Amino acid sequence: MNRNTRFNEREIIDLWTRILPRSPIQINEPFEADAEIVKAPGSEVTRVAVTIDTISEEISLGLYRHPFTIGWVAVMASLSDLAAVGAQPLGIVVSVSVDAGRDSLFCKEMARGIAAACNTLGVYVLGGDTNSAERLSISICSVGLCQSGKLMTRKNCAIDDILYVSGRVGQGSALAISQFDHRLHRTYDEVFYRPVARTRESDFLREHASCCMDTSDGLLHTLNEISTINDVGIILDESLETCVDAEALTMAKLLKIPVWMMMAGPHGEFELVFTIPPERENQFNTESGKIGWYPIRIGRITDGQGVCLRNRGCCLRFDVAAMVDTTSSFDGSIPRMLESLRRCVCKY
């Protein structure tokens, strides 16, 4: 979950990349991939992928209130970045800063969340660090390997490529609304928010996808990033009900809001959005079915820029930058935020 501050994430990265030394064996450029990719010394085919994610703001805002959730999500967020580049995990390293007032039971439950997430994906904790701080935070560094074959990054999709998502989205928004809107409190309980990183599908996907990114910051934000990085347009031409989770659909119905709003928040899950060249689509679907995986087609890449919805006679253009500004200034009122999001969409 990334919310803009006075000095936003992209500005910080732009500043730091001008100052910090860059490795001569690093393959990806800034913003090109969900994880950093370097050549493995002594090997012509092996690549090492490294990433780190921190859970802090979500805790202080009250989005995550149970320690088990905090541990689970911290692990999945980091491993999802490995999945988005097609890397298989070697393990994770954990850094936790614990604030005053947390007892041993809280820390035990957070560790149980970390362990459960690791056991789900067959990943091990290699070590870490613990500290005391004024505010609770947890950072997970994940390391993985990509063997022979092409790399998978956010770049290199082409016009007419078909757009897919690895599974249903919207649970992240459903949780946020349930936590912050007292009218719908516990409509979607936090104990059910257990997204799973797609590490098991990513190695297969790497041989087929032209680009890939995870949905941790919400689907529309992810699509906008792909559009911007590749200088292409994105058309969503399938029914949104096919790719939005049942809990999110229920939430939209209760709030009497359009389904696309459940994809507009900055808090997502850990599905993968990826593109498949049209000439490979049939083969991809056949082979993914053989491993019991059925990704959801949601649209296509086109010329132009930005993200649009075009189906059932409805043609909408999303101003995702304005949506990011809206969610960044969230003041605790879900009704006000939803009304602001409505103004970020226009018919065309």
N, C-alpha and C positions, 0 to 999 in steps of 0.2 A: 504494500500500500504506500504510494508516494503522493504526498500532498505538498503543493508548492509552498515555500516560505518566502521571506523577503528576498532571499538569495537562493534561487531554485537549483534543483539537482543538475540540470544541464549546464547552467552557468558555472557551477562549482567544478564539474568535470572538465569543461572547456578551459577554465583557469588552471586547474592542476595539470592537465596534459601538456600545457605549455611550460610547466616548471619541472615536473617529475621526469626522471630518466626513463626512456623506453627501451625494452629489451630488443636486441636485434633478432631474436628467434621468435618473437611474438607475431602471430599471423593476422589476427583481426585488428581493425582500426577501432577507435572509440565509437560506441553506439552500434557497432555492426553485429554484435552477438550478445547473447544473454550471459555467457561465461567467457573468460579470457582464455585464448588458445595459443599454446606455444609448441614449438617442435621439441620432441624428446631427444636429448643428446644421444648420439650414437645410433639413431634409427632414422631411416628414410620414410617410414610409413606411420610411426606412432606419434600421436599428438596428445599433449597433456592439457586438460581443461581445469581451470580453477575459478571458483566464485565464492563470494561471501555475502551473507544477508543478515540484517539486524532487525529484530523485533523490539521496538521500544515505544514508538508513537502509538501503535495500536493498543498497547497496554495502558499508557497514560490517558488515552481518550476513553477507555472503558469498552473498546471493541472486543478485546479478549479479557475475560474476567476469571476464567478457570486456569490454574497452572498447567493442567494436562494439555489444554488447548494451546497454550503458549509454547510448550515443548514440542508438540506435534507440528504446529504450523512452522516453527523456526526451522525444523529439519526439512519439511516438504518444500518450503520456499527456496532453500538453497539447492536441494537436489533437483528441483524443477528447472533451474538454470542449466544444470548439466544436461538434463533431458533435452532442452531446447537446442543444444549443439550436438546431440547424438553421442554424448560421452557416457560410458559406464562407470559408476562410482567405485573408487578405491576405498573411500572412507570419509569421515567428517571429523573436524576438530571444533570443540565447543568453547565459547567464551561467555561467561555469565557474570553480570554485575548485579548484586543483590542489595536492595535498599533496606533500611532499618525497619523492623517490625515484621519481617517475613520469618515464619517459624520453620522448623524442620519438616513439618508435614507439607507445607507449601512447596518447599524445595524438592521433597520426595515426589510429589505429584508432577512437578515439572520434569523431573528425571524420568518418571514413568511415561510421560508423553513423548519424550525424546526416544526412549527405548522402544515404545510401541511403533513409532514412525519408522525407526531403523529396521525393526524386525519385519515390518510389512514389506519393505523393499530389499531385505537381505543386505543391509549396510551396517558397518561397524563404526563405533566411536573410537578414534585413535588416540585421543587425549584432549587437552584443553587448558583453560585458565579460569580462575574465579577471583572476583574482586568485590569490594563494597563500594556503593555509590548512592547518590541521592535519589536515583530513579532506577527501577528495575529494567534491565535490558538483557537480551540474549543474542549472540551472534554465532552463526554457523558457517564455517569455511568447508567447502566440499571440493574434493579433488577426484578427477576421473580421467579415463583414457579413451581416445578414439583410435581405432586401428585403421587398417587400409581402407580406402574408399574416399569419397568426397567429403568435404566439410559441410556442415549445416549451420548457416548463420541467418541473420535477418535480411540479408541482401540476396539479389540474383533472381527474384521472381520476374516473370515477363508477362506482357499483355496476353490475355486469353488463358493464363494459368487458372486452374480451378482452386478455389479457396475452401479449406476444410478446418474443422475444429475436432480435437481428439475425443471430446465427450461434451456432455451438457454443461452449460455455464449458468451463472446467476445466483449461485448459493452465497457468494461473497456479499452481494447486495442484499439478499434476503436476510443474512445475519446482521448486517449493519442497520437495516431498517428496524429489525426486531429489537436490537439493543438500544436504539436511540429514540424510537417512536413509542411513547408510553401507551398509545392506543393499541399497539400491536405487540406489546411486550410479551416475549416468550412464544410468539406465534411460530417462530423458528428458533428452537432452543440451541444454544451454543454446543451442547454435547453431540449434536448431529453434524456439526461442521467439521468434517474430517476429510478434506480433499487429499488426493494421493497424486504425487508427481508421476509423470509418465516415463519413468526410466526404463521400464521393460519394453515399451513400444519404440523408444527413440532410436535404438540401434537399427531396427528394421526401417524406420522412417528415414533415416539418414541416406539410404540408398535410393530414395524415391523423391523426396521433397526438394523443391528449388529454394525455399526459404522457410524459416520457422522462428516462432517467438512464443513465450508462455503468456498466460492470461492473468498473471498475478496482480496487475494494475487495472483489471477490468477489460472486457472484450473490445469495446469501442476504442479505448485508449490504445490497446494493442494494435488494432487494425489501422489506426491513424499513424502509429509509429512505422508500420510496414509501408503504408502509403508514402510517408515523408521520406524515409530512407531510400526507397526505390524509385521515387518520383513517378508514381503511378496512381491511378484511381482504383477504388474498390467499390463494387456493386454487390450488395446483399440481395439476392434474388430468390431466396428460399423462404418459406414460412418460418418466422422466428420461433414459433412454438416447437419446432422440431429440434432446436438446439438449446432451448432454455429449460433449466431444471424444474421439476414439478413444484418444489417449494417456492421458487421464484415466480412461477406462473400463478400460484395461489396468492402470493403476496401482491402481485400486480392486480389481481381480481379484487382483493379486499380493499386496496387503495384506489381502485378505479382509475388506473394509469395505464398507458400503453406499455406493451411488453418490452419495447426497446429501452425503456428506462432502467430495467433490471440489468442492462449491459453497460450503463453509462457511468456507474459509480467507480471510484478509484480502488475499491477493494474487490479483488476477483477471487479466483481459485487457481489451480495449477494445471489447467488443460493446456494443450499446445494448439496454436493456430499455425497452419502451414499451407503451402501451395504445391499443387501437382501439375506438371505440364499436361495439356489435354491429351496428347498422344499416349501418355502413360497411365491415364486415369483408370481404364478398364483393368489393366494388369495390377495396378495398385490395389484396387478394390478386391480383386480376386485373391491376391496374396495376403492382404490384411485379414480377409475372412478366414483364411486357413489357420491363422493364429488366434482366432476368436475375437478380433478387434474390428469394430465397425464405426469408423470416423464419420462425422456428419458434414455433408456438403452444405455450405452456407452462401457461396457466391463465387465471384470471379474477379480477376484483375483486368482492368481496362485502362485506356489512356485517360489523360486528365489528372486530377488530384483530388484527395479527400475521400470521405466515406459516405456512401449513399445507400438508401434502402429503396428497392424497386420491386414490388410484388403486389398482387391482388389489386392492381389499379392505384396503389399508393406509391408516391415518389417523394422521398424525404432526403434532405441533405443535412448531415450533422456537422455542426461547428464544434469539433472535439476540443480545440484549444479553449473555447469559451466554457465548455463543460469542465475542463480541468480547473479553470479559474473559479467556477461556481463551487465545486467540491472542495477546493483549497480553502475557501472562506466559510466553510461549514460552521454554523454557530450553534448546532445542537437541535435545530428545528428541521425535521424531515419535510413537513409540508412546504416550508419556504424553499428548501433546496429543490424539491420536485418541481415547484412552480418556476424556479429559475432555469432548471434543465429544459423545460418546455420552450423557453425563449432561445435555446441553443439549436433549434431545429427549424428548418423552413421547407416549404413545399417547392417543387420545381417542375 
